[in-house]
Amino acid sequence: MSNAWNQTHWMKRLPVGPMTTPEYNEWWVRRVNDNIPKPIHGNNQSIEEHLRKLEVEKLRKGKNKAKEDLDSLKTDYKKLRLSMRITGLGKTSEQWREEIPEEKNKVDR
């Protein structure tokens, strides 16, 4: 397999001189340079601008994640408060002060 690879890509380069044509030279330069990625003309941002945009995007994603976490915590808190109210654990200290003597009287009877 490696031998086939070498065979398909090995190419003899003709010596530069009167035997080579300008078209061949142009083709050779284009063929070699086609392997080099060229910058996109519409995207001439500097590296600093690109990094700044990446940082802003990262912060935006972090903000969205924090917002989702906060919403989840609010939902959990509401469910907890509801269950405490249902079970009677969500009473104020004054309500507990009133209920404790009542419960003691029930036990004493």
N, C-alpha and C positions, 0 to 999 in steps of 0.2 A: 504494500500500500504506500509506504513512504517513497519507494522508488517511482511509482506512478506520479506522485505529487511532484517530485523533482523533475520528471520528464516533461510534465505539462507546463512548468513555470520557467524552465531554463531557456534562455533565449540568447543567442549570440548577438552582440552589439557590433554593428558595422563601424569600421573606423571612420572618423570624421574626415572628410576630404572631398575631393571632386566626385567620388562615387556616390555619396549620399545626397539626397535631394532635400530642398527646404521643407517639403511636405513631410518627409520622413522625420526630420529633426523636430518639426512641430508636433507630429504624432508622438514621438518619443517623450518629449517634455510633458505633453498632456497625459500620457499614459502613466508616467512616474508621479506626476502631481495629482492625478485622480485618486490616489491612495491617501492623500492628505485631506482631512476634513477642512472645509472652507467655512469661515464665519458667515452667518446669515446676515444679510445686509439690513434687514428690518429690525434686528435685535442688537443694537449697538450699545447696550447697557454696560456701564463700568462694573467691575467686580464689586465695588462698594455698594452700588445701587442694588445689585442682585442679592448680596448678602443681607442688606437692609430689608429687602422684600421677604426673604426667607425668614428673617427674625420676626418681622411683623406677622407673617403667616403662622409661625410657631406660637407667638403670643396669642393670636386670635384662637387657635385651636385650644390652647391652655385655658383661655377665658371661657370658651364654650364648654369645655370639660368641667370647669369649676361651676358654671351655671347649672349644668345637668346634675352635678353632685348636690348642689344646694337645693334644687327642686326635689331630688330624691329624699334629702334629709327633711325637707318640709313635709312631704307626704308621710314619711315614717313618723314624724313628730305628731301629725294630726291623728294617725292611727293609734299611736300610743296614748294620746290624750283621750281619745274615744274609749279605748279599752279600760283606761283608769277610771273614767267616769262611769262606765258600765259596771265595773267591779266595786266601785265605791272608794277607790284609792285616791281619787282626785279631789278630795275634800280640803277645805281650808283649815287652818289651825283652829279657828273659832268653831267650825263645825265639829272637829274632833273633840274639842273641850266640852261641847254640849253632849256629844254622843257617849263619851267615856263614862260619865256618871250614870247615864241611862242604862248602859250595858252592865255596869256594876250592880245596879239595882235589880236587873233581870237575873243576874247570877245569884245574888243574895236570896231571892225568893225561892 
